[in-house]
Amino acid sequence: MRSIDGSQRQTAKAAGLVCLFTTAVLIAAQFGINARLMGVGNAEETVKNILAHESLFRLGILTKLVYCAGNVALLTAFYRILKTVYPGLALVAAFWRLLYALVWIFIALNSFTALRLMGSADHFAGIAQLFDGVGAYYVGLLFWSLASTVCSYLWLRSNYIPKSLAAFGLAASAWCVVCTVAFLIFPNFANGVDLWWFDSPMLIFEIVISFWLLFKGIKVPHIQASN
């Protein structure tokens, strides 16, 4: 048996705060910046919007980097908390989440490349695709959902959070893994299952667990050490 020390409790609260902050950044960027600049099905309109609001576009790039940094901090916190349950799985989950975080650097770099290409009208379609970054996101989403699946399993074993919450996270994350794999292999899969349904349940889980860690913390005094 291994007791939970004060630093682990502080780490859990910090993890909750970081997760809420990074999620808020992601949502604000998606609906406050991307949705405003992206002309649906119209690459030329997208380019014109970006040129007309270049500062907003650059702010959007910054939010991607902030989100990346937040995920690195979050995976570090989760690893520190969950390694007492099963160190190997906690390390695997941290590595997968790191890959997800790095995808956002790639998306940010693509956005800078798009900005450099703005002067040529011949590249409208390519610029819009670079800015959109949909393909890269769903590659990253696979690693995020894999990491979340493993972490949810560890939360379930740890008894740090209610089992019902951990079970929901496990189901939501596994669902996202299945949907993302299906979409990467069969793009038409999105015709039957809307893209928003891939990660929305998992995102809800992360928001709920963030509030739990921030305000409730990890309450169980002891956990079973792994052999």
N, C-alpha and C positions, 0 to 999 in steps of 0.2 A: 504494500500500500504506500502511496506517496501523497503527501499533503500539498495543498495549494498555497503557495506563499503570496505575500502581499504584492510582489512585483508582477506575478501572473495576473492578479486581479486588476492591477493598473494597466497591464498590457491589454486585457480584455476590453476595458473601458476605452482605451486609446484606439483599439481596433474598431469598436463601434462608431466612434467619432470619425475616424478616417474613412470608413466605409460609407457613412452617411454623406460626408463632404464630397467624396469622389463621385458618388451616385448623383448628388445634386449638380455637380459640375457637368457630368455626362448628359443629364436630362436638359439642363439649361442650354448647353451647346447644341443639342439635337433640335430642340423646339425654338430656341431663341436665335440661333445662327443658321444652322444647316437648312431648316425648313424655310427660312426667310430667303436664303440665297439660291437654293436649288429650284430651277425651273423644271417641273416634272415633265419628262419627255422632250424637253427643249434645251439642247446644249447651248445654243446661242444666247438664250435668255439667262441661263446660269452664268455664263461668262460676263454678260453685261451687268448682272447683279453684283458679281464679285468686284468688277472694276468700279462700280458706283459706290461700293461699300468695302473698300480694301482694308480699312482699319478693323472693321468687324470680321472680315475674313481672317486677318492676322490674329485677332483675338481668339477666333475659333481654333487656329493652329496651337496657340498657347494652351487652350483648355485641353487639347489632346495630350500635350506634354505633362500638364498637371495631373490629368487622369492616369497617365502612365506612372508617374512618380507615386501617386497615391496607392496604386495597385502594388508597387514594390514594397511600400511601407506596410500595406495590409497583409501581403503574403508573409512578410517577416513576422508580424504579430501573430498570425494564425499558426505559423510553424512553431513559434515559441510556446503557444498555448497547447497545441495538439500533439507535439512530439512526445509528451509524457504518455500518450495513449498508445501510439505506434510510430516510432521515429521514422521508420522507412517510408511508410505511406504518407506521413506528414511532409517528408522531404520531396517525394514525388509530386504531391499536390502543389507545393511551393514552386517547384520547377515548372510545372504546367502553367501556373498562374504567371510566372515570370515570362514565359513565351507569349502569353496573352498580352501582357503589359508591353512587350517589345513590339508587338504588331502595331501599337498606337504610335510608336516612333516612326515606323514605316509609313503609316497613313499621314503623319505630319510632314514627313519628307516629300511624299507625293503631292501634298498641298502646296508646298513651296515650289515644286517643279511646275505645277499647274500655274502658279502665279507668274513664273518666268515665261510661260508660253502664251500669256494673254495677248501679246501683240499680234499674233497671227490668226486671222479668221479661219484659216485652213485647219486649225487644230481644235475647233470648238468641241467636237465630240470627244476627242482624246482628253481635253482639259476637264470636261465634265466628269469623265470616268475617273480621272486621277483624284479629283476633289471628292467624289462620292465615296470611294474606298470600300464599296460594298463587299467585293470579293475578299479583300484582306480581312475585313471585319469577321466574316463567317469562318475563315480559317482560324482567326484568333478565338472566336466564340467556341470552337471545338475544344480548345485547350482550357478556356475558362470553365466550360461545363464539365469537363473531365476533372479539373481541380475541385470544383464545387461538389461533384459527386463523391470524391474521396473525402473531402473535408466534412461533408454531411454524414458520411459513414462514421468518421471519427467523432463528430459531435454526438452521434447516436450512442456510441460505445462509452463516451466519456461521462455522460450524465451531467455535463456542465449546463446544458439547456434542456428544456422540456423535450421528452422523447417525441411527442407529437410534432413539434416544430422541426426537429432533426429529421423525422421521417418525411415530412412534407418537403424539406430541402433535398433529401435524397431522391424522392420521386420527381421533383421539378427539375433537378439537375440531370438525372438520367434521361428524362424526356427530352431535354435540350440536346443531349449528346445524340440521341437517336434521330431527332429532327435535323440536326446540323449535318450529320453523316449522310442522311438520305438526300438532303438538299445539295451537298457537294457532289454527290454521285449522279443524282437525278434532279436537275434544276427545276423541272416541271412539278416537283413535289410541293413547291410553294403555291401551286394552283389549288391544291387540296387543303393545305394547312398554311394559313397566313403567316408570313414571316414574323409578325409581332407575337405570335403564340409560341415561337421557339424559346425565347429567353425571358418573356414577361413573368411566368411563374417563378423562375429562378431569381429574377431581379427582386420580385416581391419578397421572396425568402431572405435575400441579403439585406433588404431594408428592415424587415422585421427583426432579424437576428442582430442587426446593428443597434436598434433601439433596446433590445434585450440586454446586450452586452454593456451598453452605455449606462442604462438606468438600473438594471438588475444585477449585472455582473455574472461571474461564474460562482454559483452558490454552493455546489456540492463540496463538502470538505475533503473528501478523499476519492481517489479513483484507483482502479486496479491497474497496477503496472504491468506492461507487456513483458512476455518472456523472450 
